[in-house]
Amino acid sequence: MAAGLRHTRPGVVAGPTTGGVILSYEVARQLGLRGVIAESRPDGAGRSLQRGFRLKSGERALVVDDVLTTGGSVRETIEAVRAAGGEPVGVAVLVDRSAGGVDFGLPFFAATEVEMESVAASDCRLCAQGVPLTRT
């Protein structure tokens, strides 16, 4: 993952809690950079850099996560980087489950891709049983 987007010349690596933390720190270590964490905001409105993590104005940030499905946590991390004054320069994930269906407008690298079946809500047997959808 580190080699896949080294050419973007990041100055820091950012990962979302919880799945992206370990991977983002390891990618940062391999690139000789520091890592920062984008945590869910207490008010539930996206993510932000907390616990004293800071970015320099314009600092180039590579966003790293474990599994890409809808892109929600990566998008929130990109926005957290921007809100902290950084410049997102790429996204790397361990597993892309989106079948190439998510575009962040940044260079993208996936270590592997996994094809996952998706069904419409009208065809979902769990939906028909009233089991609520939980997004993580």
DOKE-183135 format. One record per atom (N, C-alpha, C): residue number from 1; residue in three letters; x, z, y. Coordinates in pm, whole numbers, plus 50000, padded with zeros to 5 digits. Example, Ala and Ser with C-alpha at 12.3 -4.5 7.8 and 13.67 -1.06 7.14 Angstrom:
BEGIN
+-----+-----+-------+-------+-------+
:   i :  aa :     u :     w :     v :
+-----+-----+-------+-------+-------+
:   1 : ALA : 51319 : 50780 : 49431 :
:   1 : ALA : 51230 : 50780 : 49550 :
:   1 : ALA : 51320 : 50780 : 49670 :
:   2 : SER : 51285 : 50708 : 49775 :
:   2 : SER : 51367 : 50714 : 49894 :
:   2 : SER : 51290 : 50787 : 50003 :
+-----+-----+-------+-------+-------+
***
This chain:
BEGIN
+-----+-----+-------+-------+-------+
:   i :  aa :     u :     w :     v :
+-----+-----+-------+-------+-------+
:   1 : MET : 50082 : 50000 : 49881 :
:   1 : MET : 50000 : 50000 : 50000 :
:   1 : MET : 50087 : 50000 : 50126 :
:   2 : ALA : 50196 : 50077 : 50121 :
:   2 : ALA : 50286 : 50083 : 50236 :
:   2 : ALA : 50347 : 49945 : 50262 :
:   3 : ALA : 50392 : 49879 : 50155 :
:   3 : ALA : 50453 : 49748 : 50170 :
:   3 : ALA : 50352 : 49643 : 50215 :
:   4 : GLY : 50227 : 49659 : 50174 :
:   4 : GLY : 50124 : 49560 : 50204 :
:   4 : GLY : 50096 : 49539 : 50351 :
:   5 : LEU : 50116 : 49645 : 50432 :
:   5 : LEU : 50089 : 49631 : 50576 :
:   5 : LEU : 50204 : 49680 : 50663 :
:   6 : ARG : 50322 : 49689 : 50606 :
:   6 : ARG : 50441 : 49728 : 50684 :
:   6 : ARG : 50460 : 49635 : 50804 :
:   7 : HIS : 50425 : 49507 : 50785 :
:   7 : HIS : 50444 : 49408 : 50892 :
:   7 : HIS : 50362 : 49437 : 51018 :
:   8 : THR : 50261 : 49525 : 51009 :
:   8 : THR : 50181 : 49558 : 51128 :
:   8 : THR : 50253 : 49654 : 51221 :
:   9 : ARG : 50369 : 49706 : 51175 :
:   9 : ARG : 50453 : 49796 : 51253 :
:   9 : ARG : 50378 : 49918 : 51307 :
:  10 : PRO : 50313 : 49995 : 51218 :
:  10 : PRO : 50244 : 50115 : 51266 :
:  10 : PRO : 50343 : 50223 : 51308 :
:  11 : GLY : 50295 : 50312 : 51394 :
:  11 : GLY : 50374 : 50428 : 51434 :
:  11 : GLY : 50321 : 50556 : 51373 :
:  12 : VAL : 50202 : 50547 : 51313 :
:  12 : VAL : 50137 : 50663 : 51253 :
:  12 : VAL : 50039 : 50610 : 51149 :
:  13 : VAL : 50003 : 50694 : 51052 :
:  13 : VAL : 49904 : 50657 : 50951 :
:  13 : VAL : 49790 : 50756 : 50960 :
:  14 : ALA : 49666 : 50705 : 50967 :
:  14 : ALA : 49546 : 50790 : 50978 :
:  14 : ALA : 49459 : 50772 : 50855 :
:  15 : GLY : 49409 : 50883 : 50802 :
:  15 : GLY : 49321 : 50877 : 50686 :
:  15 : GLY : 49200 : 50966 : 50706 :
:  16 : PRO : 49085 : 50925 : 50654 :
:  16 : PRO : 48965 : 51009 : 50664 :
:  16 : PRO : 48963 : 51118 : 50557 :
:  17 : THR : 48904 : 51231 : 50591 :
:  17 : THR : 48878 : 51331 : 50488 :
:  17 : THR : 48767 : 51277 : 50400 :
:  18 : THR : 48763 : 51306 : 50279 :
:  18 : THR : 48862 : 51379 : 50204 :
:  18 : THR : 48948 : 51283 : 50122 :
:  19 : GLY : 48890 : 51174 : 50079 :
:  19 : GLY : 48960 : 51083 : 49989 :
:  19 : GLY : 49083 : 51018 : 50045 :
:  20 : GLY : 49089 : 50996 : 50173 :
:  20 : GLY : 49203 : 50926 : 50231 :
:  20 : GLY : 49321 : 51012 : 50268 :
:  21 : VAL : 49305 : 51144 : 50262 :
:  21 : VAL : 49410 : 51233 : 50311 :
:  21 : VAL : 49539 : 51218 : 50231 :
:  22 : ILE : 49534 : 51235 : 50101 :
:  22 : ILE : 49656 : 51231 : 50021 :
:  22 : ILE : 49720 : 51093 : 50027 :
:  23 : LEU : 49639 : 50988 : 50013 :
:  23 : LEU : 49695 : 50853 : 50018 :
:  23 : LEU : 49757 : 50820 : 50153 :
:  24 : SER : 49689 : 50859 : 50261 :
:  24 : SER : 49743 : 50828 : 50394 :
:  24 : SER : 49874 : 50902 : 50418 :
:  25 : TYR : 49884 : 51026 : 50371 :
:  25 : TYR : 50008 : 51100 : 50387 :
:  25 : TYR : 50120 : 51038 : 50305 :
:  26 : GLU : 50090 : 50991 : 50184 :
:  26 : GLU : 50194 : 50929 : 50102 :
:  26 : GLU : 50238 : 50796 : 50161 :
:  27 : VAL : 50144 : 50716 : 50210 :
:  27 : VAL : 50181 : 50590 : 50276 :
:  27 : VAL : 50266 : 50620 : 50399 :
:  28 : ALA : 50228 : 50721 : 50476 :
:  28 : ALA : 50307 : 50759 : 50593 :
:  28 : ALA : 50449 : 50800 : 50550 :
:  29 : ARG : 50459 : 50880 : 50444 :
:  29 : ARG : 50590 : 50923 : 50397 :
:  29 : ARG : 50676 : 50803 : 50358 :
:  30 : GLN : 50615 : 50708 : 50287 :
:  30 : GLN : 50691 : 50591 : 50244 :
:  30 : GLN : 50734 : 50504 : 50361 :
:  31 : LEU : 50658 : 50507 : 50469 :
:  31 : LEU : 50693 : 50428 : 50587 :
:  31 : LEU : 50781 : 50507 : 50684 :
:  32 : GLY : 50808 : 50635 : 50653 :
:  32 : GLY : 50888 : 50719 : 50741 :
:  32 : GLY : 50813 : 50760 : 50866 :
:  33 : LEU : 50680 : 50773 : 50854 :
:  33 : LEU : 50594 : 50805 : 50968 :
:  33 : LEU : 50523 : 50938 : 50946 :
:  34 : ARG : 50452 : 50984 : 51046 :
:  34 : ARG : 50369 : 51102 : 51029 :
:  34 : ARG : 50226 : 51057 : 50998 :
:  35 : GLY : 50151 : 51147 : 50939 :
:  35 : GLY : 50012 : 51120 : 50908 :
:  35 : GLY : 49920 : 51210 : 50987 :
:  36 : VAL : 49802 : 51157 : 51018 :
:  36 : VAL : 49699 : 51236 : 51086 :
:  36 : VAL : 49569 : 51219 : 51008 :
:  37 : ILE : 49479 : 51316 : 51029 :
:  37 : ILE : 49352 : 51317 : 50956 :
:  37 : ILE : 49236 : 51301 : 51052 :
:  38 : ALA : 49141 : 51216 : 51015 :
:  38 : ALA : 49016 : 51202 : 51090 :
:  38 : ALA : 48908 : 51276 : 51011 :
:  39 : GLU : 48862 : 51387 : 51066 :
:  39 : GLU : 48761 : 51469 : 50998 :
:  39 : GLU : 48623 : 51442 : 51055 :
:  40 : SER : 48521 : 51470 : 50974 :
:  40 : SER : 48384 : 51460 : 51023 :
:  40 : SER : 48367 : 51556 : 51140 :
:  41 : ARG : 48302 : 51507 : 51243 :
:  41 : ARG : 48278 : 51589 : 51361 :
:  41 : ARG : 48176 : 51698 : 51330 :
:  42 : PRO : 48189 : 51815 : 51390 :
:  42 : PRO : 48094 : 51923 : 51365 :
:  42 : PRO : 47949 : 51885 : 51398 :
:  43 : ASP : 47932 : 51794 : 51495 :
:  43 : ASP : 47796 : 51753 : 51532 :
:  43 : ASP : 47743 : 51640 : 51443 :
:  44 : GLY : 47826 : 51595 : 51346 :
:  44 : GLY : 47783 : 51490 : 51253 :
:  44 : GLY : 47792 : 51349 : 51308 :
:  45 : ALA : 47844 : 51334 : 51429 :
:  45 : ALA : 47851 : 51202 : 51493 :
:  45 : ALA : 47988 : 51139 : 51470 :
:  46 : GLY : 48011 : 51090 : 51349 :
:  46 : GLY : 48136 : 51021 : 51320 :
:  46 : GLY : 48250 : 51115 : 51287 :
:  47 : ARG : 48370 : 51072 : 51318 :
:  47 : ARG : 48492 : 51147 : 51288 :
:  47 : ARG : 48576 : 51158 : 51415 :
:  48 : SER : 48666 : 51255 : 51412 :
:  48 : SER : 48762 : 51270 : 51522 :
:  48 : SER : 48888 : 51334 : 51468 :
:  49 : LEU : 48996 : 51320 : 51544 :
:  49 : LEU : 49120 : 51389 : 51510 :
:  49 : LEU : 49103 : 51533 : 51557 :
:  50 : GLN : 49119 : 51626 : 51465 :
:  50 : GLN : 49100 : 51767 : 51494 :
:  50 : GLN : 49225 : 51843 : 51450 :
:  51 : ARG : 49221 : 51974 : 51449 :
:  51 : ARG : 49329 : 52061 : 51400 :
:  51 : ARG : 49463 : 52032 : 51467 :
:  52 : GLY : 49458 : 51991 : 51593 :
:  52 : GLY : 49582 : 51969 : 51666 :
:  52 : GLY : 49646 : 51833 : 51648 :
:  53 : PHE : 49585 : 51745 : 51569 :
:  53 : PHE : 49640 : 51610 : 51555 :
:  53 : PHE : 49618 : 51533 : 51684 :
:  54 : ARG : 49723 : 51466 : 51732 :
:  54 : ARG : 49717 : 51390 : 51856 :
:  54 : ARG : 49785 : 51255 : 51836 :
:  55 : LEU : 49746 : 51158 : 51916 :
:  55 : LEU : 49812 : 51028 : 51920 :
:  55 : LEU : 49861 : 51004 : 52062 :
:  56 : LYS : 49972 : 50933 : 52071 :
:  56 : LYS : 50020 : 50890 : 52202 :
:  56 : LYS : 49934 : 50772 : 52246 :
:  57 : SER : 49921 : 50754 : 52375 :
:  57 : SER : 49844 : 50641 : 52426 :
:  57 : SER : 49903 : 50511 : 52374 :
:  58 : GLY : 49818 : 50431 : 52310 :
:  58 : GLY : 49861 : 50302 : 52256 :
:  58 : GLY : 49935 : 50309 : 52124 :
:  59 : GLU : 49947 : 50428 : 52065 :
:  59 : GLU : 50021 : 50441 : 51939 :
:  59 : GLU : 49954 : 50358 : 51830 :
:  60 : ARG : 50033 : 50280 : 51761 :
:  60 : ARG : 49984 : 50187 : 51658 :
:  60 : ARG : 49955 : 50263 : 51530 :
:  61 : ALA : 49830 : 50256 : 51483 :
:  61 : ALA : 49787 : 50335 : 51367 :
:  61 : ALA : 49738 : 50246 : 51253 :
:  62 : LEU : 49792 : 50273 : 51136 :
:  62 : LEU : 49743 : 50212 : 51012 :
:  62 : LEU : 49641 : 50308 : 50953 :
:  63 : VAL : 49522 : 50258 : 50919 :
:  63 : VAL : 49417 : 50341 : 50859 :
:  63 : VAL : 49422 : 50320 : 50708 :
:  64 : VAL : 49429 : 50431 : 50633 :
:  64 : VAL : 49440 : 50427 : 50488 :
:  64 : VAL : 49330 : 50512 : 50426 :
:  65 : ASP : 49262 : 50455 : 50324 :
:  65 : ASP : 49158 : 50530 : 50252 :
:  65 : ASP : 49169 : 50501 : 50104 :
:  66 : ASP : 49096 : 50578 : 50024 :
:  66 : ASP : 49104 : 50559 : 49880 :
:  66 : ASP : 49015 : 50445 : 49832 :
:  67 : VAL : 48884 : 50456 : 49852 :
:  67 : VAL : 48790 : 50357 : 49799 :
:  67 : VAL : 48705 : 50301 : 49912 :
:  68 : LEU : 48698 : 50169 : 49920 :
:  68 : LEU : 48615 : 50101 : 50019 :
:  68 : LEU : 48487 : 50053 : 49950 :
:  69 : THR : 48375 : 50102 : 49997 :
:  69 : THR : 48246 : 50055 : 49945 :
:  69 : THR : 48167 : 49992 : 50059 :
:  70 : THR : 48123 : 50074 : 50155 :
:  70 : THR : 48048 : 50021 : 50269 :
:  70 : THR : 48135 : 50006 : 50393 :
:  71 : GLY : 48247 : 50077 : 50395 :
:  71 : GLY : 48336 : 50074 : 50511 :
:  71 : GLY : 48307 : 50181 : 50613 :
:  72 : GLY : 48210 : 50267 : 50586 :
:  72 : GLY : 48169 : 50368 : 50683 :
:  72 : GLY : 48280 : 50463 : 50724 :
:  73 : SER : 48350 : 50524 : 50629 :
:  73 : SER : 48453 : 50621 : 50665 :
:  73 : SER : 48572 : 50553 : 50732 :
:  74 : VAL : 48602 : 50430 : 50692 :
:  74 : VAL : 48712 : 50356 : 50757 :
:  74 : VAL : 48674 : 50323 : 50901 :
:  75 : ARG : 48551 : 50275 : 50922 :
:  75 : ARG : 48507 : 50244 : 51060 :
:  75 : ARG : 48512 : 50369 : 51148 :
:  76 : GLU : 48466 : 50481 : 51093 :
:  76 : GLU : 48468 : 50606 : 51171 :
:  76 : GLU : 48612 : 50648 : 51202 :
:  77 : THR : 48704 : 50624 : 51110 :
:  77 : THR : 48844 : 50658 : 51134 :
:  77 : THR : 48905 : 50565 : 51238 :
:  78 : ILE : 48871 : 50438 : 51233 :
:  78 : ILE : 48916 : 50343 : 51335 :
:  78 : ILE : 48868 : 50389 : 51473 :
:  79 : GLU : 48742 : 50428 : 51482 :
:  79 : GLU : 48688 : 50475 : 51610 :
:  79 : GLU : 48753 : 50605 : 51655 :
:  80 : ALA : 48785 : 50694 : 51560 :
:  80 : ALA : 48853 : 50819 : 51595 :
:  80 : ALA : 48993 : 50790 : 51650 :
:  81 : VAL : 49062 : 50693 : 51591 :
:  81 : VAL : 49194 : 50653 : 51640 :
:  81 : VAL : 49181 : 50600 : 51783 :
:  82 : ARG : 49084 : 50515 : 51805 :
:  82 : ARG : 49064 : 50459 : 51941 :
:  82 : ARG : 49028 : 50569 : 52041 :
:  83 : ALA : 48939 : 50661 : 52000 :
:  83 : ALA : 48898 : 50770 : 52090 :
:  83 : ALA : 49015 : 50861 : 52125 :
:  84 : ALA : 49114 : 50869 : 52034 :
:  84 : ALA : 49232 : 50952 : 52059 :
:  84 : ALA : 49340 : 50876 : 52136 :
:  85 : GLY : 49312 : 50752 : 52174 :
:  85 : GLY : 49406 : 50674 : 52253 :
:  85 : GLY : 49495 : 50581 : 52173 :
:  86 : GLY : 49477 : 50579 : 52041 :
:  86 : GLY : 49559 : 50495 : 51956 :
:  86 : GLY : 49506 : 50353 : 51943 :
:  87 : GLU : 49587 : 50268 : 51881 :
:  87 : GLU : 49550 : 50129 : 51858 :
:  87 : GLU : 49553 : 50101 : 51707 :
:  88 : PRO : 49437 : 50085 : 51644 :
:  88 : PRO : 49436 : 50051 : 51500 :
:  88 : PRO : 49499 : 49913 : 51480 :
:  89 : VAL : 49591 : 49904 : 51381 :
:  89 : VAL : 49660 : 49778 : 51358 :
:  89 : VAL : 49638 : 49722 : 51218 :
:  90 : GLY : 49572 : 49798 : 51130 :
:  90 : GLY : 49547 : 49750 : 50995 :
:  90 : GLY : 49474 : 49854 : 50913 :
:  91 : VAL : 49421 : 49809 : 50800 :
:  91 : VAL : 49349 : 49896 : 50706 :
:  91 : VAL : 49403 : 49868 : 50567 :
:  92 : ALA : 49437 : 49975 : 50495 :
:  92 : ALA : 49480 : 49964 : 50355 :
:  92 : ALA : 49395 : 50058 : 50271 :
:  93 : VAL : 49350 : 50009 : 50156 :
:  93 : VAL : 49272 : 50092 : 50064 :
:  93 : VAL : 49330 : 50077 : 49924 :
:  94 : LEU : 49311 : 50179 : 49844 :
:  94 : LEU : 49355 : 50173 : 49706 :
:  94 : LEU : 49264 : 50080 : 49627 :
:  95 : VAL : 49131 : 50097 : 49643 :
:  95 : VAL : 49033 : 50018 : 49568 :
:  95 : VAL : 48930 : 49959 : 49664 :
:  96 : ASP : 48909 : 49828 : 49654 :
:  96 : ASP : 48804 : 49761 : 49730 :
:  96 : ASP : 48687 : 49733 : 49637 :
:  97 : ARG : 48577 : 49807 : 49658 :
:  97 : ARG : 48455 : 49786 : 49578 :
:  97 : ARG : 48355 : 49698 : 49653 :
:  98 : SER : 48391 : 49647 : 49770 :
:  98 : SER : 48296 : 49574 : 49854 :
:  98 : SER : 48287 : 49426 : 49822 :
:  99 : ALA : 48368 : 49379 : 49727 :
:  99 : ALA : 48371 : 49236 : 49693 :
:  99 : ALA : 48405 : 49152 : 49816 :
: 100 : GLY : 48493 : 49204 : 49900 :
: 100 : GLY : 48535 : 49132 : 50020 :
: 100 : GLY : 48428 : 49127 : 50127 :
: 101 : GLY : 48326 : 49211 : 50115 :
: 101 : GLY : 48212 : 49206 : 50207 :
: 101 : GLY : 48226 : 49287 : 50333 :
: 102 : VAL : 48340 : 49352 : 50354 :
: 102 : VAL : 48358 : 49434 : 50474 :
: 102 : VAL : 48474 : 49378 : 50555 :
: 103 : ASP : 48450 : 49354 : 50683 :
: 103 : ASP : 48552 : 49300 : 50772 :
: 103 : ASP : 48571 : 49396 : 50888 :
: 104 : PHE : 48691 : 49446 : 50906 :
: 104 : PHE : 48720 : 49539 : 51015 :
: 104 : PHE : 48782 : 49469 : 51136 :
: 105 : GLY : 48805 : 49339 : 51125 :
: 105 : GLY : 48869 : 49268 : 51234 :
: 105 : GLY : 49017 : 49304 : 51248 :
: 106 : LEU : 49075 : 49356 : 51140 :
: 106 : LEU : 49215 : 49397 : 51139 :
: 106 : LEU : 49278 : 49345 : 51011 :
: 107 : PRO : 49411 : 49334 : 51005 :
: 107 : PRO : 49474 : 49300 : 50878 :
: 107 : PRO : 49430 : 49400 : 50770 :
: 108 : PHE : 49404 : 49349 : 50650 :
: 108 : PHE : 49348 : 49432 : 50543 :
: 108 : PHE : 49429 : 49413 : 50415 :
: 109 : PHE : 49452 : 49524 : 50344 :
: 109 : PHE : 49520 : 49520 : 50216 :
: 109 : PHE : 49448 : 49612 : 50119 :
: 110 : ALA : 49419 : 49561 : 49999 :
: 110 : ALA : 49363 : 49643 : 49891 :
: 110 : ALA : 49458 : 49635 : 49773 :
: 111 : ALA : 49496 : 49752 : 49719 :
: 111 : ALA : 49584 : 49753 : 49603 :
: 111 : ALA : 49516 : 49692 : 49481 :
: 112 : THR : 49384 : 49709 : 49473 :
: 112 : THR : 49308 : 49648 : 49364 :
: 112 : THR : 49164 : 49630 : 49408 :
: 113 : GLU : 49093 : 49544 : 49338 :
: 113 : GLU : 48951 : 49521 : 49364 :
: 113 : GLU : 48873 : 49551 : 49237 :
: 114 : VAL : 48757 : 49612 : 49254 :
: 114 : VAL : 48669 : 49641 : 49141 :
: 114 : VAL : 48532 : 49586 : 49175 :
: 115 : GLU : 48479 : 49507 : 49083 :
: 115 : GLU : 48346 : 49450 : 49104 :
: 115 : GLU : 48241 : 49553 : 49061 :
: 116 : MET : 48150 : 49586 : 49151 :
: 116 : MET : 48046 : 49683 : 49124 :
: 116 : MET : 47910 : 49617 : 49146 :
: 117 : GLU : 47820 : 49642 : 49054 :
: 117 : GLU : 47686 : 49588 : 49068 :
: 117 : GLU : 47609 : 49665 : 49174 :
: 118 : SER : 47537 : 49594 : 49257 :
: 118 : SER : 47448 : 49654 : 49356 :
: 118 : SER : 47308 : 49601 : 49332 :
: 119 : VAL : 47210 : 49684 : 49358 :
: 119 : VAL : 47071 : 49643 : 49340 :
: 119 : VAL : 46992 : 49674 : 49467 :
: 120 : ALA : 46890 : 49596 : 49491 :
: 120 : ALA : 46801 : 49621 : 49603 :
: 120 : ALA : 46720 : 49748 : 49575 :
: 121 : ALA : 46681 : 49819 : 49681 :
: 121 : ALA : 46604 : 49941 : 49664 :
: 121 : ALA : 46477 : 49917 : 49581 :
: 122 : SER : 46417 : 49799 : 49596 :
: 122 : SER : 46294 : 49768 : 49522 :
: 122 : SER : 46318 : 49756 : 49372 :
: 123 : ASP : 46443 : 49733 : 49331 :
: 123 : ASP : 46478 : 49720 : 49189 :
: 123 : ASP : 46549 : 49843 : 49133 :
: 124 : CYS : 46566 : 49945 : 49214 :
: 124 : CYS : 46643 : 50063 : 49174 :
: 124 : CYS : 46554 : 50162 : 49100 :
: 125 : ARG : 46591 : 50194 : 48977 :
: 125 : ARG : 46509 : 50287 : 48899 :
: 125 : ARG : 46517 : 50430 : 48953 :
: 126 : LEU : 46632 : 50468 : 49011 :
: 126 : LEU : 46642 : 50601 : 49072 :
: 126 : LEU : 46554 : 50611 : 49196 :
: 127 : CYS : 46548 : 50503 : 49274 :
: 127 : CYS : 46462 : 50501 : 49392 :
: 127 : CYS : 46316 : 50517 : 49350 :
: 128 : ALA : 46279 : 50447 : 49243 :
: 128 : ALA : 46142 : 50455 : 49193 :
: 128 : ALA : 46107 : 50596 : 49146 :
: 129 : GLN : 46207 : 50673 : 49102 :
: 129 : GLN : 46186 : 50810 : 49058 :
: 129 : GLN : 46190 : 50910 : 49174 :
: 130 : GLY : 46215 : 50860 : 49295 :
: 130 : GLY : 46219 : 50947 : 49413 :
: 130 : GLY : 46350 : 51019 : 49433 :
: 131 : VAL : 46455 : 50977 : 49363 :
: 131 : VAL : 46587 : 51040 : 49382 :
: 131 : VAL : 46643 : 50992 : 49516 :
: 132 : PRO : 46675 : 51085 : 49607 :
: 132 : PRO : 46724 : 51043 : 49739 :
: 132 : PRO : 46863 : 50982 : 49733 :
: 133 : LEU : 46886 : 50888 : 49823 :
: 133 : LEU : 47017 : 50826 : 49839 :
: 133 : LEU : 47109 : 50922 : 49913 :
: 134 : THR : 47227 : 50941 : 49861 :
: 134 : THR : 47327 : 51025 : 49927 :
: 134 : THR : 47447 : 50940 : 49960 :
: 135 : ARG : 47483 : 50934 : 50087 :
: 135 : ARG : 47600 : 50858 : 50130 :
: 135 : ARG : 47713 : 50953 : 50157 :
: 136 : THR : 47830 : 50917 : 50111 :
: 136 : THR : 47946 : 51002 : 50135 :
: 136 : THR : 48050 : 50929 : 50215 :
+-----+-----+-------+-------+-------+
***
